[in-house]
C-alpha cells in the first residue's frame, strides 16, 4: 500500500460570487411603493369610516 505525502499547500483565491440581478419584485423601490399604497388605502378607509360614523349619529 503506497504512503500518502503532502507535497505543497496551495491557497487559491476564492471565486467571487457573481451577483445575480434581482427580479422586479425584489427591488427596494417596489417594496416601498407597495407599503405607501397600502398606507394610503388604510388612511382612505379610516377617514371614510369616521365620516360614516359621524353621519349616522346625526340621523
PDBQT receptor file of N, H, CA, C and O in Angstrom, charges set to zero:
ATOM      1  N   UNK A   1       0.855  -1.153   0.000  1.00  0.00    +0.000 N 
ATOM      2  CA  UNK A   1       0.000   0.000   0.000  1.00  0.00    +0.000 C 
ATOM      3  C   UNK A   1       0.921   1.240   0.000  1.00  0.00    +0.000 C 
ATOM      4  O   UNK A   1       1.839   1.338   0.814  1.00  0.00    +0.000 OA
ATOM      5  N   UNK A   2       0.657   2.193  -0.933  1.00  0.00    +0.000 N 
ATOM      6  H   UNK A   2      -0.089   2.115  -1.594  1.00  0.00    +0.000 HD
ATOM      7  CA  UNK A   2       1.537   3.361  -1.014  1.00  0.00    +0.000 C 
ATOM      8  C   UNK A   2       1.303   4.326   0.152  1.00  0.00    +0.000 C 
ATOM      9  O   UNK A   2       0.208   4.382   0.712  1.00  0.00    +0.000 OA
ATOM     10  N   UNK A   3       2.341   5.082   0.507  1.00  0.00    +0.000 N 
ATOM     11  H   UNK A   3       3.230   5.036   0.052  1.00  0.00    +0.000 HD
ATOM     12  CA  UNK A   3       2.261   6.059   1.587  1.00  0.00    +0.000 C 
ATOM     13  C   UNK A   3       1.892   7.412   0.980  1.00  0.00    +0.000 C 
ATOM     14  O   UNK A   3       2.496   7.837  -0.005  1.00  0.00    +0.000 OA
ATOM     15  N   UNK A   4       0.905   8.086   1.565  1.00  0.00    +0.000 N 
ATOM     16  H   UNK A   4       0.414   7.740   2.365  1.00  0.00    +0.000 HD
ATOM     17  CA  UNK A   4       0.461   9.397   1.079  1.00  0.00    +0.000 C 
ATOM     18  C   UNK A   4       1.324  10.478   1.722  1.00  0.00    +0.000 C 
ATOM     19  O   UNK A   4       1.568  10.459   2.928  1.00  0.00    +0.000 OA
ATOM     20  N   UNK A   5       1.781  11.416   0.901  1.00  0.00    +0.000 N 
ATOM     21  H   UNK A   5       1.582  11.431  -0.079  1.00  0.00    +0.000 HD
ATOM     22  CA  UNK A   5       2.584  12.526   1.402  1.00  0.00    +0.000 C 
ATOM     23  C   UNK A   5       2.005  13.846   0.893  1.00  0.00    +0.000 C 
ATOM     24  O   UNK A   5       1.436  13.920  -0.196  1.00  0.00    +0.000 OA
ATOM     25  N   UNK A   6       2.168  14.889   1.722  1.00  0.00    +0.000 N 
ATOM     26  H   UNK A   6       2.629  14.829   2.607  1.00  0.00    +0.000 HD
ATOM     27  CA  UNK A   6       1.707  16.216   1.319  1.00  0.00    +0.000 C 
ATOM     28  C   UNK A   6       2.881  16.916   0.664  1.00  0.00    +0.000 C 
ATOM     29  O   UNK A   6       3.913  17.118   1.304  1.00  0.00    +0.000 OA
ATOM     30  N   UNK A   7       2.743  17.294  -0.615  1.00  0.00    +0.000 N 
ATOM     31  H   UNK A   7       1.905  17.130  -1.135  1.00  0.00    +0.000 HD
ATOM     32  CA  UNK A   7       3.835  17.928  -1.344  1.00  0.00    +0.000 C 
ATOM     33  C   UNK A   7       3.880  19.423  -1.111  1.00  0.00    +0.000 C 
ATOM     34  O   UNK A   7       4.902  19.944  -0.663  1.00  0.00    +0.000 OA
ATOM     35  N   UNK A   8       2.806  20.122  -1.400  1.00  0.00    +0.000 N 
ATOM     36  H   UNK A   8       1.975  19.699  -1.763  1.00  0.00    +0.000 HD
ATOM     37  CA  UNK A   8       2.755  21.571  -1.230  1.00  0.00    +0.000 C 
ATOM     38  C   UNK A   8       1.301  21.994  -1.034  1.00  0.00    +0.000 C 
ATOM     39  O   UNK A   8       0.383  21.423  -1.623  1.00  0.00    +0.000 OA
ATOM     40  N   UNK A   9       1.121  22.994  -0.204  1.00  0.00    +0.000 N 
ATOM     41  H   UNK A   9       1.867  23.458   0.274  1.00  0.00    +0.000 HD
ATOM     42  CA  UNK A   9      -0.223  23.514   0.036  1.00  0.00    +0.000 C 
ATOM     43  C   UNK A   9      -0.373  24.791  -0.778  1.00  0.00    +0.000 C 
ATOM     44  O   UNK A   9       0.409  25.730  -0.627  1.00  0.00    +0.000 OA
ATOM     45  N   UNK A  10      -1.365  24.819  -1.628  1.00  0.00    +0.000 N 
ATOM     46  H   UNK A  10      -2.000  24.057  -1.751  1.00  0.00    +0.000 HD
ATOM     47  CA  UNK A  10      -1.609  25.980  -2.474  1.00  0.00    +0.000 C 
ATOM     48  C   UNK A  10      -2.924  26.607  -2.035  1.00  0.00    +0.000 C 
ATOM     49  O   UNK A  10      -3.981  25.978  -2.062  1.00  0.00    +0.000 OA
ATOM     50  N   UNK A  11      -2.820  27.874  -1.627  1.00  0.00    +0.000 N 
ATOM     51  H   UNK A  11      -1.961  28.385  -1.605  1.00  0.00    +0.000 HD
ATOM     52  CA  UNK A  11      -4.020  28.594  -1.228  1.00  0.00    +0.000 C 
ATOM     53  C   UNK A  11      -4.490  29.415  -2.415  1.00  0.00    +0.000 C 
ATOM     54  O   UNK A  11      -3.807  30.348  -2.839  1.00  0.00    +0.000 OA
ATOM     55  N   UNK A  12      -5.631  29.081  -2.944  1.00  0.00    +0.000 N 
ATOM     56  H   UNK A  12      -6.186  28.324  -2.600  1.00  0.00    +0.000 HD
ATOM     57  CA  UNK A  12      -6.185  29.819  -4.078  1.00  0.00    +0.000 C 
ATOM     58  C   UNK A  12      -7.164  30.865  -3.595  1.00  0.00    +0.000 C 
ATOM     59  O   UNK A  12      -7.757  30.733  -2.524  1.00  0.00    +0.000 OA
ATOM     60  N   UNK A  13      -7.326  31.894  -4.385  1.00  0.00    +0.000 N 
ATOM     61  H   UNK A  13      -6.845  32.001  -5.255  1.00  0.00    +0.000 HD
ATOM     62  CA  UNK A  13      -8.315  32.915  -4.077  1.00  0.00    +0.000 C 
ATOM     63  C   UNK A  13      -9.701  32.349  -4.359  1.00  0.00    +0.000 C 
ATOM     64  O   UNK A  13      -9.938  31.782  -5.426  1.00  0.00    +0.000 OA
ATOM     65  N   UNK A  14     -10.617  32.501  -3.405  1.00  0.00    +0.000 N 
ATOM     66  H   UNK A  14     -10.424  32.961  -2.538  1.00  0.00    +0.000 HD
ATOM     67  CA  UNK A  14     -11.975  32.001  -3.675  1.00  0.00    +0.000 C 
ATOM     68  C   UNK A  14     -12.599  32.786  -4.818  1.00  0.00    +0.000 C 
ATOM     69  O   UNK A  14     -12.398  33.993  -4.958  1.00  0.00    +0.000 OA
ATOM     70  N   UNK A  15     -13.345  32.079  -5.609  1.00  0.00    +0.000 N 
ATOM     71  H   UNK A  15     -13.509  31.099  -5.495  1.00  0.00    +0.000 HD
ATOM     72  CA  UNK A  15     -14.008  32.733  -6.736  1.00  0.00    +0.000 C 
ATOM     73  C   UNK A  15     -15.076  33.681  -6.207  1.00  0.00    +0.000 C 
ATOM     74  O   UNK A  15     -15.862  33.325  -5.328  1.00  0.00    +0.000 OA
ATOM     75  N   UNK A  16     -15.093  34.872  -6.746  1.00  0.00    +0.000 N 
ATOM     76  H   UNK A  16     -14.455  35.161  -7.460  1.00  0.00    +0.000 HD
ATOM     77  CA  UNK A  16     -16.099  35.834  -6.324  1.00  0.00    +0.000 C 
ATOM     78  C   UNK A  16     -17.448  35.404  -6.890  1.00  0.00    +0.000 C 
ATOM     79  O   UNK A  16     -17.584  35.067  -8.066  1.00  0.00    +0.000 OA
ATOM     80  N   UNK A  17     -18.419  35.428  -6.016  1.00  0.00    +0.000 N 
ATOM     81  H   UNK A  17     -18.308  35.701  -5.060  1.00  0.00    +0.000 HD
ATOM     82  CA  UNK A  17     -19.754  35.039  -6.444  1.00  0.00    +0.000 C 
ATOM     83  C   UNK A  17     -20.298  36.096  -7.396  1.00  0.00    +0.000 C 
ATOM     84  O   UNK A  17     -20.241  37.293  -7.115  1.00  0.00    +0.000 OA
ATOM     85  N   UNK A  18     -20.811  35.648  -8.496  1.00  0.00    +0.000 N 
ATOM     86  H   UNK A  18     -20.857  34.676  -8.724  1.00  0.00    +0.000 HD
ATOM     87  CA  UNK A  18     -21.404  36.561  -9.461  1.00  0.00    +0.000 C 
ATOM     88  C   UNK A  18     -22.746  37.000  -8.910  1.00  0.00    +0.000 C 
ATOM     89  O   UNK A  18     -23.617  36.173  -8.643  1.00  0.00    +0.000 OA
ATOM     90  N   UNK A  19     -22.911  38.298  -8.741  1.00  0.00    +0.000 N 
ATOM     91  H   UNK A  19     -22.204  38.971  -8.958  1.00  0.00    +0.000 HD
ATOM     92  CA  UNK A  19     -24.151  38.812  -8.183  1.00  0.00    +0.000 C 
ATOM     93  C   UNK A  19     -25.244  38.734  -9.233  1.00  0.00    +0.000 C 
ATOM     94  O   UNK A  19     -25.165  39.352 -10.295  1.00  0.00    +0.000 OA
ATOM     95  N   UNK A  20     -26.262  37.960  -8.905  1.00  0.00    +0.000 N 
ATOM     96  H   UNK A  20     -26.326  37.458  -8.042  1.00  0.00    +0.000 HD
ATOM     97  CA  UNK A  20     -27.378  37.813  -9.834  1.00  0.00    +0.000 C 
ATOM     98  C   UNK A  20     -28.242  39.061  -9.776  1.00  0.00    +0.000 C 
ATOM     99  O   UNK A  20     -28.370  39.691  -8.726  1.00  0.00    +0.000 OA
ATOM    100  N   UNK A  21     -28.821  39.407 -10.883  1.00  0.00    +0.000 N 
ATOM    101  H   UNK A  21     -28.717  38.895 -11.736  1.00  0.00    +0.000 HD
ATOM    102  CA  UNK A  21     -29.711  40.551 -10.896  1.00  0.00    +0.000 C 
ATOM    103  C   UNK A  21     -30.997  40.185 -10.158  1.00  0.00    +0.000 C 
ATOM    104  O   UNK A  21     -31.533  39.087 -10.308  1.00  0.00    +0.000 OA
ATOM    105  N   UNK A  22     -31.466  41.123  -9.372  1.00  0.00    +0.000 N 
ATOM    106  H   UNK A  22     -31.030  42.015  -9.250  1.00  0.00    +0.000 HD
ATOM    107  CA  UNK A  22     -32.685  40.876  -8.613  1.00  0.00    +0.000 C 
ATOM    108  C   UNK A  22     -33.884  41.041  -9.521  1.00  0.00    +0.000 C 
ATOM    109  O   UNK A  22     -33.877  41.857 -10.442  1.00  0.00    +0.000 OA
ATOM    110  N   UNK A  23     -34.902  40.264  -9.254  1.00  0.00    +0.000 N 
ATOM    111  H   UNK A  23     -34.907  39.601  -8.505  1.00  0.00    +0.000 HD
ATOM    112  CA  UNK A  23     -36.109  40.364 -10.056  1.00  0.00    +0.000 C 
ATOM    113  C   UNK A  23     -36.866  41.640  -9.687  1.00  0.00    +0.000 C 
ATOM    114  O   UNK A  23     -36.540  42.316  -8.711  1.00  0.00    +0.000 OA
ATOM    115  N   UNK A  24     -37.857  41.943 -10.470  1.00  0.00    +0.000 N 
ATOM    116  H   UNK A  24     -38.122  41.394 -11.263  1.00  0.00    +0.000 HD
ATOM    117  CA  UNK A  24     -38.664  43.154 -10.291  1.00  0.00    +0.000 C 
ATOM    118  C   UNK A  24     -39.280  43.208  -8.905  1.00  0.00    +0.000 C 
ATOM    119  O   UNK A  24     -39.373  44.283  -8.313  1.00  0.00    +0.000 OA
ATOM    120  N   UNK A  25     -39.703  42.062  -8.377  1.00  0.00    +0.000 N 
ATOM    121  H   UNK A  25     -39.627  41.189  -8.858  1.00  0.00    +0.000 HD
ATOM    122  CA  UNK A  25     -40.411  42.005  -7.105  1.00  0.00    +0.000 C 
ATOM    123  C   UNK A  25     -39.476  42.203  -5.921  1.00  0.00    +0.000 C 
ATOM    124  O   UNK A  25     -39.941  42.476  -4.814  1.00  0.00    +0.000 OA
ATOM    125  N   UNK A  26     -38.170  42.072  -6.128  1.00  0.00    +0.000 N 
ATOM    126  H   UNK A  26     -37.792  41.850  -7.027  1.00  0.00    +0.000 HD
ATOM    127  CA  UNK A  26     -37.218  42.182  -5.029  1.00  0.00    +0.000 C 
ATOM    128  C   UNK A  26     -36.517  43.535  -4.976  1.00  0.00    +0.000 C 
ATOM    129  O   UNK A  26     -35.573  43.705  -4.205  1.00  0.00    +0.000 OA
ATOM    130  N   UNK A  27     -36.947  44.474  -5.757  1.00  0.00    +0.000 N 
ATOM    131  H   UNK A  27     -37.714  44.336  -6.383  1.00  0.00    +0.000 HD
ATOM    132  CA  UNK A  27     -36.335  45.795  -5.768  1.00  0.00    +0.000 C 
ATOM    133  C   UNK A  27     -36.835  46.598  -4.565  1.00  0.00    +0.000 C 
ATOM    134  O   UNK A  27     -38.019  46.533  -4.231  1.00  0.00    +0.000 OA
ATOM    135  N   UNK A  28     -35.942  47.358  -3.907  1.00  0.00    +0.000 N 
ATOM    136  H   UNK A  28     -34.981  47.411  -4.178  1.00  0.00    +0.000 HD
ATOM    137  CA  UNK A  28     -36.383  48.140  -2.742  1.00  0.00    +0.000 C 
ATOM    138  C   UNK A  28     -37.449  49.184  -3.074  1.00  0.00    +0.000 C 
ATOM    139  O   UNK A  28     -38.355  49.413  -2.274  1.00  0.00    +0.000 OA
ATOM    140  N   UNK A  29     -37.352  49.814  -4.235  1.00  0.00    +0.000 N 
ATOM    141  H   UNK A  29     -36.616  49.628  -4.886  1.00  0.00    +0.000 HD
ATOM    142  CA  UNK A  29     -38.341  50.831  -4.574  1.00  0.00    +0.000 C 
ATOM    143  C   UNK A  29     -39.723  50.220  -4.752  1.00  0.00    +0.000 C 
ATOM    144  O   UNK A  29     -40.723  50.881  -4.473  1.00  0.00    +0.000 OA
ATOM    145  N   UNK A  30     -39.804  48.973  -5.209  1.00  0.00    +0.000 N 
ATOM    146  H   UNK A  30     -38.991  48.436  -5.436  1.00  0.00    +0.000 HD
ATOM    147  CA  UNK A  30     -41.100  48.314  -5.369  1.00  0.00    +0.000 C 
ATOM    148  C   UNK A  30     -41.720  48.015  -4.007  1.00  0.00    +0.000 C 
ATOM    149  O   UNK A  30     -42.923  48.190  -3.814  1.00  0.00    +0.000 OA
ATOM    150  N   UNK A  31     -40.896  47.566  -3.071  1.00  0.00    +0.000 N 
ATOM    151  H   UNK A  31     -39.918  47.425  -3.228  1.00  0.00    +0.000 HD
ATOM    152  CA  UNK A  31     -41.392  47.276  -1.729  1.00  0.00    +0.000 C 
ATOM    153  C   UNK A  31     -41.933  48.544  -1.071  1.00  0.00    +0.000 C 
ATOM    154  O   UNK A  31     -43.022  48.527  -0.497  1.00  0.00    +0.000 OA
ATOM    155  N   UNK A  32     -41.179  49.646  -1.152  1.00  0.00    +0.000 N 
ATOM    156  H   UNK A  32     -40.295  49.660  -1.618  1.00  0.00    +0.000 HD
ATOM    157  CA  UNK A  32     -41.613  50.882  -0.527  1.00  0.00    +0.000 C 
ATOM    158  C   UNK A  32     -42.845  51.466  -1.212  1.00  0.00    +0.000 C 
ATOM    159  O   UNK A  32     -43.689  52.072  -0.553  1.00  0.00    +0.000 OA
ATOM    160  N   UNK A  33     -42.954  51.292  -2.510  1.00  0.00    +0.000 N 
ATOM    161  H   UNK A  33     -42.268  50.799  -3.046  1.00  0.00    +0.000 HD
ATOM    162  CA  UNK A  33     -44.155  51.782  -3.185  1.00  0.00    +0.000 C 
ATOM    163  C   UNK A  33     -45.383  50.967  -2.762  1.00  0.00    +0.000 C 
ATOM    164  O   UNK A  33     -46.471  51.524  -2.617  1.00  0.00    +0.000 OA
ATOM    165  N   UNK A  34     -45.220  49.672  -2.565  1.00  0.00    +0.000 N 
ATOM    166  H   UNK A  34     -44.336  49.219  -2.683  1.00  0.00    +0.000 HD
ATOM    167  CA  UNK A  34     -46.341  48.854  -2.085  1.00  0.00    +0.000 C 
ATOM    168  C   UNK A  34     -46.738  49.249  -0.669  1.00  0.00    +0.000 C 
ATOM    169  O   UNK A  34     -47.925  49.297  -0.346  1.00  0.00    +0.000 OA
ATOM    170  N   UNK A  35     -45.753  49.530   0.174  1.00  0.00    +0.000 N 
ATOM    171  H   UNK A  35     -44.789  49.491  -0.088  1.00  0.00    +0.000 HD
ATOM    172  CA  UNK A  35     -46.052  49.974   1.533  1.00  0.00    +0.000 C 
ATOM    173  C   UNK A  35     -46.789  51.313   1.491  1.00  0.00    +0.000 C 
ATOM    174  O   UNK A  35     -47.749  51.513   2.236  1.00  0.00    +0.000 OA
ATOM    175  N   UNK A  36     -46.353  52.223   0.634  1.00  0.00    +0.000 N 
ATOM    176  H   UNK A  36     -45.573  52.061   0.030  1.00  0.00    +0.000 HD
ATOM    177  CA  UNK A  36     -47.010  53.518   0.513  1.00  0.00    +0.000 C 
ATOM    178  C   UNK A  36     -48.440  53.392   0.036  1.00  0.00    +0.000 C 
ATOM    179  O   UNK A  36     -49.331  54.065   0.555  1.00  0.00    +0.000 OA
ATOM    180  N   UNK A  37     -48.670  52.542  -0.941  1.00  0.00    +0.000 N 
ATOM    181  H   UNK A  37     -47.947  51.995  -1.363  1.00  0.00    +0.000 HD
ATOM    182  CA  UNK A  37     -50.030  52.331  -1.451  1.00  0.00    +0.000 C 
ATOM    183  C   UNK A  37     -50.917  51.739  -0.364  1.00  0.00    +0.000 C 
ATOM    184  O   UNK A  37     -52.074  52.135  -0.221  1.00  0.00    +0.000 OA
ATOM    185  N   UNK A  38     -50.384  50.796   0.400  1.00  0.00    +0.000 N 
ATOM    186  H   UNK A  38     -49.444  50.474   0.284  1.00  0.00    +0.000 HD
ATOM    187  CA  UNK A  38     -51.165  50.188   1.483  1.00  0.00    +0.000 C 
ATOM    188  C   UNK A  38     -51.515  51.216   2.548  1.00  0.00    +0.000 C 
ATOM    189  O   UNK A  38     -52.637  51.222   3.056  1.00  0.00    +0.000 OA
ATOM    190  N   UNK A  39     -50.567  52.090   2.895  1.00  0.00    +0.000 N 
ATOM    191  H   UNK A  39     -49.656  52.085   2.482  1.00  0.00    +0.000 HD
ATOM    192  CA  UNK A  39     -50.840  53.129   3.890  1.00  0.00    +0.000 C 
ATOM    193  C   UNK A  39     -51.923  54.075   3.379  1.00  0.00    +0.000 C 
ATOM    194  O   UNK A  39     -52.829  54.438   4.129  1.00  0.00    +0.000 OA
ATOM    195  N   UNK A  40     -51.841  54.475   2.120  1.00  0.00    +0.000 N 
ATOM    196  H   UNK A  40     -51.106  54.180   1.510  1.00  0.00    +0.000 HD
ATOM    197  CA  UNK A  40     -52.865  55.350   1.559  1.00  0.00    +0.000 C 
ATOM    198  C   UNK A  40     -54.247  54.707   1.581  1.00  0.00    +0.000 C 
ATOM    199  O   UNK A  40     -55.239  55.378   1.866  1.00  0.00    +0.000 OA
ATOM    200  N   UNK A  41     -54.318  53.415   1.282  1.00  0.00    +0.000 N 
ATOM    201  H   UNK A  41     -53.513  52.870   1.050  1.00  0.00    +0.000 HD
ATOM    202  CA  UNK A  41     -55.603  52.717   1.319  1.00  0.00    +0.000 C 
ATOM    203  C   UNK A  41     -56.161  52.662   2.739  1.00  0.00    +0.000 C 
ATOM    204  O   UNK A  41     -57.359  52.861   2.946  1.00  0.00    +0.000 OA
ATOM    205  N   UNK A  42     -55.296  52.391   3.718  1.00  0.00    +0.000 N 
ATOM    206  H   UNK A  42     -54.323  52.229   3.550  1.00  0.00    +0.000 HD
ATOM    207  CA  UNK A  42     -55.752  52.319   5.107  1.00  0.00    +0.000 C 
ATOM    208  C   UNK A  42     -56.269  53.683   5.565  1.00  0.00    +0.000 C 
ATOM    209  O   UNK A  42     -57.310  53.764   6.217  1.00  0.00    +0.000 OA
ATOM    210  N   UNK A  43     -55.551  54.747   5.229  1.00  0.00    +0.000 N 
ATOM    211  H   UNK A  43     -54.705  54.681   4.700  1.00  0.00    +0.000 HD
ATOM    212  CA  UNK A  43     -55.977  56.092   5.612  1.00  0.00    +0.000 C 
ATOM    213  C   UNK A  43     -57.300  56.446   4.936  1.00  0.00    +0.000 C 
ATOM    214  O   UNK A  43     -58.176  57.044   5.562  1.00  0.00    +0.000 OA
ATOM    215  N   UNK A  44     -57.447  56.084   3.674  1.00  0.00    +0.000 N 
ATOM    216  H   UNK A  44     -56.735  55.598   3.166  1.00  0.00    +0.000 HD
ATOM    217  CA  UNK A  44     -58.684  56.369   2.945  1.00  0.00    +0.000 C 
ATOM    218  C   UNK A  44     -59.878  55.682   3.607  1.00  0.00    +0.000 C 
ATOM    219  O   UNK A  44     -60.907  56.314   3.846  1.00  0.00    +0.000 OA
ATOM    220  N   UNK A  45     -59.741  54.386   3.902  1.00  0.00    +0.000 N 
ATOM    221  H   UNK A  45     -58.905  53.873   3.707  1.00  0.00    +0.000 HD
ATOM    222  CA  UNK A  45     -60.850  53.666   4.517  1.00  0.00    +0.000 C 
ATOM    223  C   UNK A  45     -61.113  54.145   5.942  1.00  0.00    +0.000 C 
ATOM    224  O   UNK A  45     -62.263  54.160   6.380  1.00  0.00    +0.000 OA
ATOM    225  N   UNK A  46     -60.082  54.533   6.665  1.00  0.00    +0.000 N 
ATOM    226  H   UNK A  46     -59.147  54.520   6.309  1.00  0.00    +0.000 HD
ATOM    227  CA  UNK A  46     -60.281  55.030   8.032  1.00  0.00    +0.000 C 
ATOM    228  C   UNK A  46     -61.070  56.336   8.015  1.00  0.00    +0.000 C 
ATOM    229  O   UNK A  46     -61.996  56.512   8.806  1.00  0.00    +0.000 OA
ATOM    230  N   UNK A  47     -60.704  57.261   7.108  1.00  0.00    +0.000 N 
ATOM    231  H   UNK A  47     -59.951  57.118   6.465  1.00  0.00    +0.000 HD
ATOM    232  CA  UNK A  47     -61.449  58.515   7.036  1.00  0.00    +0.000 C 
ATOM    233  C   UNK A  47     -62.882  58.293   6.566  1.00  0.00    +0.000 C 
ATOM    234  O   UNK A  47     -63.798  58.959   7.050  1.00  0.00    +0.000 OA
ATOM    235  N   UNK A  48     -63.089  57.378   5.643  1.00  0.00    +0.000 N 
ATOM    236  H   UNK A  48     -62.346  56.837   5.250  1.00  0.00    +0.000 HD
ATOM    237  CA  UNK A  48     -64.468  57.079   5.219  1.00  0.00    +0.000 C 
ATOM    238  C   UNK A  48     -65.282  56.488   6.360  1.00  0.00    +0.000 C 
ATOM    239  O   UNK A  48     -66.460  56.810   6.514  1.00  0.00    +0.000 OA
ATOM    240  N   UNK A  49     -64.667  55.631   7.157  1.00  0.00    +0.000 N 
ATOM    241  H   UNK A  49     -63.710  55.370   7.033  1.00  0.00    +0.000 HD
ATOM    242  CA  UNK A  49     -65.378  55.038   8.272  1.00  0.00    +0.000 C 
ATOM    243  C   UNK A  49     -65.707  56.094   9.326  1.00  0.00    +0.000 C 
ATOM    244  O   UNK A  49     -66.796  56.081   9.901  1.00  0.00    +0.000 OA
ATOM    245  N   UNK A  50     -64.771  57.006   9.580  1.00  0.00    +0.000 N 
ATOM    246  H   UNK A  50     -63.887  57.017   9.113  1.00  0.00    +0.000 HD
ATOM    247  CA  UNK A  50     -65.053  58.093  10.527  1.00  0.00    +0.000 C 
ATOM    248  C   UNK A  50     -66.174  58.994  10.020  1.00  0.00    +0.000 C 
ATOM    249  O   UNK A  50     -67.027  59.418  10.800  1.00  0.00    +0.000 OA
ATOM    250  N   UNK A  51     -66.180  59.286   8.738  1.00  0.00    +0.000 N 
ATOM    251  H   UNK A  51     -65.487  58.941   8.104  1.00  0.00    +0.000 HD
ATOM    252  CA  UNK A  51     -67.236  60.124   8.162  1.00  0.00    +0.000 C 
ATOM    253  C   UNK A  51     -68.583  59.421   8.260  1.00  0.00    +0.000 C 
ATOM    254  O   UNK A  51     -69.592  60.060   8.559  1.00  0.00    +0.000 OA
ATOM    255  N   UNK A  52     -68.613  58.091   8.009  1.00  0.00    +0.000 N 
ATOM    256  H   UNK A  52     -67.793  57.572   7.767  1.00  0.00    +0.000 HD
ATOM    257  CA  UNK A  52     -69.861  57.349   8.114  1.00  0.00    +0.000 C 
ATOM    258  C   UNK A  52     -70.352  57.298   9.562  1.00  0.00    +0.000 C 
ATOM    259  O   UNK A  52     -71.557  57.352   9.810  1.00  0.00    +0.000 OA
ATOM    260  N   UNK A  53     -69.445  57.197  10.499  1.00  0.00    +0.000 N 
ATOM    261  H   UNK A  53     -68.466  57.153  10.298  1.00  0.00    +0.000 HD
ATOM    262  CA  UNK A  53     -69.853  57.186  11.914  1.00  0.00    +0.000 C 
ATOM    263  C   UNK A  53     -70.444  58.528  12.316  1.00  0.00    +0.000 C 
ATOM    264  O   UNK A  53     -71.409  58.568  13.080  1.00  0.00    +0.000 OA
ATOM    265  N   UNK A  54     -69.894  59.614  11.826  1.00  0.00    +0.000 N 
ATOM    266  H   UNK A  54     -69.111  59.582  11.206  1.00  0.00    +0.000 HD
ATOM    267  CA  UNK A  54     -70.425  60.944  12.159  1.00  0.00    +0.000 C 
ATOM    268  C   UNK A  54     -71.783  61.184  11.528  1.00  0.00    +0.000 C 
ATOM    269  O   UNK A  54     -72.637  61.814  12.152  1.00  0.00    +0.000 OA
ATOM    270  N   UNK A  55     -72.016  60.706  10.310  1.00  0.00    +0.000 N 
ATOM    271  H   UNK A  55     -71.323  60.194   9.803  1.00  0.00    +0.000 HD
ATOM    272  CA  UNK A  55     -73.314  60.929   9.663  1.00  0.00    +0.000 C 
ATOM    273  C   UNK A  55     -74.394  60.051  10.289  1.00  0.00    +0.000 C 
ATOM    274  O   UNK A  55     -75.552  60.466  10.337  1.00  0.00    +0.000 OA
ATOM    275  N   UNK A  56     -74.064  58.869  10.764  1.00  0.00    +0.000 N 
ATOM    276  H   UNK A  56     -73.123  58.532  10.726  1.00  0.00    +0.000 HD
ATOM    277  CA  UNK A  56     -75.089  58.001  11.368  1.00  0.00    +0.000 C 
ATOM    278  C   UNK A  56     -75.530  58.541  12.714  1.00  0.00    +0.000 C 
ATOM    279  O   UNK A  56     -76.670  58.302  13.114  1.00  0.00    +0.000 OA
ATOM    280  N   UNK A  57     -74.667  59.270  13.440  1.00  0.00    +0.000 N 
ATOM    281  H   UNK A  57     -73.741  59.465  13.116  1.00  0.00    +0.000 HD
ATOM    282  CA  UNK A  57     -75.070  59.846  14.711  1.00  0.00    +0.000 C 
ATOM    283  C   UNK A  57     -76.051  61.008  14.538  1.00  0.00    +0.000 C 
ATOM    284  O   UNK A  57     -76.936  61.207  15.370  1.00  0.00    +0.000 OA
ATOM    285  N   UNK A  58     -75.890  61.761  13.472  1.00  0.00    +0.000 N 
ATOM    286  H   UNK A  58     -75.170  61.599  12.796  1.00  0.00    +0.000 HD
ATOM    287  CA  UNK A  58     -76.744  62.924  13.259  1.00  0.00    +0.000 C 
ATOM    288  C   UNK A  58     -78.117  62.549  12.730  1.00  0.00    +0.000 C 
ATOM    289  O   UNK A  58     -79.036  63.364  12.821  1.00  0.00    +0.000 OA
ATOM    290  N   UNK A  59     -78.296  61.382  12.193  1.00  0.00    +0.000 N 
ATOM    291  H   UNK A  59     -77.550  60.720  12.119  1.00  0.00    +0.000 HD
ATOM    292  CA  UNK A  59     -79.588  60.968  11.626  1.00  0.00    +0.000 C 
ATOM    293  C   UNK A  59     -80.552  60.475  12.642  1.00  0.00    +0.000 C 
ATOM    294  O   UNK A  59     -81.672  60.097  12.299  1.00  0.00    +0.000 OA
TER     295      UNK A  59
